[in-house]
Amino acid sequence: MRNKEIRMLSEEQLKERIQAEKIALKKLKFAHAISPIENPMQIRHTRRLIARLLTELRRRELARNSK
């Protein structure tokens, strides 16, 4: 998911996506701990996606509060 796509999401969609990605990250980490997953870079990608989503949510919160 690109930043442009992230900016087009509503705040509610952002929150839902963050929760879904956090669950996916936990599942990936658990699966990797049991036996190595096929693509371990998937963990990094998911973690960074969560960070981008949280950053966009925080940016909107700050923009709303500064008005």
Order of alpha helices (4+ residues) and beta strands (2+ residues): alpha-alpha-alpha
